[in-house]
Amino acid sequence: MNKDQFSTPGKPKSPSSQTIIVISGVFFFALGLTIGMVFCLSQKTLFFNLKIKDDIFRREVLVESEQLSPPPTPIGRNSTPPRPVKYKAPKPVIRTDMELLWRASAAAESEESKNPDKPKVAFMFLTKGNLSLAPLWERFFKGNEGLYSIYVHSDPDFNGTELEDSVFYGRRIVSKKVEWGKISMVEAEKRLLANALLDYSNQRFILLSESCIPLYNFSIIYTYIMNSTLNFVEVIDDPSSVGRGRYNSEMSPTIELDQWRKGSQWFTIDRRLAGQVISDEDYFPLFSRFCMGDCYSDEHYLPTLVYMKYGATNTNRTLTWVDWSKGGPHPMSYARSSITMSFLEEMRGAGAPCLYNGFERNDICVLFGRKFDEDSLAGLLDLAPRVMHFNP
């Protein structure tokens, strides 16, 4: 063994070696002490923070539960414990039209909507403000709960109220400003359709205004619409200045002049077509950009879209009767003096003969009428049981 490798046993170490050992020991002791103190402080801090967060969380839950839950009912000698209330999850808040259309597109042809136990008709009212003919509609809907849904798109500045026992109570959707003849009118129609599509039970969709009335009772209208195999969108090829004259060549080649159509905006469509309308990304942008001024989008968008893509599923007629015989931009309106039994019977027979599921019929070709003023309500309520056979 090389004696330079190890020291001889029993031989004392040199002073310098002992000094190094002492210094090293002190250093490592101090280092260990420091690490230990840091570790203890971090653990204490972590515990303290967790405790604070837990306290905050408990306080928030307590406050929230106090806000959401009613105060407990005192239990006396003759009282019984309150019945537990089943939790009802809130409906998701839809903040934008884009999110609404996205959700509705997904719901349009979902499996849940294919065979509902009770298929419903969605009555969609596009209004400026108050539904002045609401009492007539109340009588129309009476006794038919579960077979219809109601959606109202009114001016966002309208702050009127409905009675809590009204079928229209709480049926207003989130709305935006609508200008007559502008693309905002079509946007409002899409908004109504999208809201109605979120209910899987809705299978038919009717667009109405505040001046529309039903010409038959609920049973006849429901049966007529639900049993139809086709849609009711008026489609007309009008060669005049208020028809093809409104076409903008900037829409070519997607829409050509010979494909341009016109019709009433008051439609009745099925769930499949409703889903296609709100999902349309080919034609609607063109109308937004090029159908302006004297080109009234609500009279051309849906008739053109249906003619070009869904013509085989359509009757090319509307179920809402309107009198345009006087000419001008607005149809004939009816006040109290117009409301007679013979007048309503004549309106009920309008449009005959017509095709229904491929067969000609002479009895019922229109289901609704417009344009009725507010002061016509009293006469309509008086004649409804006798002419429309409403429930008393």
PEZIFEN-V906756 format. One record per helix or strand of 2 or more residues. SS is the DSSP state (hx for helix, st for strand). FROM is the first residue (numbers start at 0). TO is the last residue. If there is no record, write none. Layout:
BEGIN
SS;FROM;TO / SS;FROM;TO
END
This chain:
BEGIN
hx;14;67 / hx;96;107 / hx;110;112 / st;119;125 / hx;133;140 / st;147;152 / hx;182;196 / st;201;208 / st;212;213 / hx;217;225 / st;230;231 / hx;243;245 / hx;248;250 / hx;256;258 / st;267;269 / hx;270;278 / hx;283;289 / hx;296;308 / hx;310;312 / st;319;320 / hx;335;337 / hx;340;347 / st;353;355 / st;358;360 / st;367;368 / hx;373;387
END
